[in-house]
């Protein structure tokens, strides 16, 4: 369960981005809502070519690098860098997602590296009201992180995310997530299930969307205060296929990295 909190925070950042008709153009920029899923659209989200009457699959690949000054496996101060690979497969309102990452952490007393746990998620996106979008997800966390105690087990997660558009440019959002932690307690280490919360506001500009949010997430370890942070996320579409995202987190609790950030580059097929 190494650094599950960072993975949860990364995933929840994604839901400030809303694409109700799944055409690859964010709702804030989409001038043609509810275009058929099989249509090829322009940068404004309007159909420029109907490819087929059949439903089509689309997908993206996102690579990222990140930094924090805490090793969350030991809850100690350390310079920790992370490289990640994320893939999303889209079909109508469904999204299938995988996230894998590798870390390197160094402090005055140790230097370690390895794989984080791998996430596999399934999301369903729908709009019960004109201005409201909901995204519900279930997932598994594969124990690819090795603690050294041979106590790793598969964990299960669920979450719900909501975004409400105040107007064409402004929106508010919130998220709740739960992870059932199945790792076995060892020595003086006791694990607990994880509850996470996030609330925030967003603003779409001409080419950039900006999100500001507050999050609170339980530590995987008992008797560790929850991780609290204020976060900022910038999303920028480079063209019809390439997009970038920059995230910065400022820690509010002693268990959270004072500063953490990530840079992500994605390609939508």
C-alpha positions, 0 to 999 in steps of 0.5 A: 500500500506504499503511497496510496494517498498520492495515487488517490490524490492523482486520480481525484485531480482528474475529475476536475476535467469533465467531458460529458459527451466523451468526444475528447473536448472538455465541457468548458470548451465544447460548443457542440454538446452530445455529439455522437461518439463515432464522430470526429470532432474539431477543437470546439467539439463539433462534428467534422466527420462521421466515421461510422454508425457503430460505437468506437473505442478511444483511449489515452496514455499519460506519462508523469513525473512527481516529487514530494519530501516525504517517504509515505511508506516509512512516514519519514522526511525524504526526497521522493521522486515518482515516475508514472504511466497511466492508460485510459480506455473509453467506451460511451460512458465507461472508462477503464483505467490502469496506473502504474508507478515507480519511486526513488526515495533518499534520506540521510539514513537510507536510499530505496526504490521500487514499484508502487502499488498498481491501480486498476479502475472502472468508472461510469460517467453520467449527468442526472441534471443539465449542469451536474456530472457524476462519476462513480468508480470501483477498483482494485489495488494490486500489491506490486509494492514490496514492504519487506514483511511479505504482508502485501494483499490486494485492496479494493476501492470505490469513489464518487465524484461530482461536478456542478457547472455554475456557468460556461466557465466556473464549476465546483466539484467534490469527491469521496473515496474509500479503500479497503486495506487488506495488508496484514499487521506486522510487528508494531505496524497496524493498518487501517482502511482509507477514507478520502475527501476533496472539495474544490472550485474550477475556472476555464480560461481560453486555453487553460482550466484551473482547479483549486481544492482542499483534500483530507485522506486517512493515512494507511497507518493507524495513529497517524493524523490524516493527510491534509493538503491544498492543491492547484491543478492546471490543465492545458490542451496542446492540440486535438491529441496532446494535453498536459497537466501540472499539479501542486500540493501544499501540505497542511498536516505534519503527516503530509509532504510540505510541498509536492508536485507533478507534471503529466503529458498525455496523448488522446487517440 
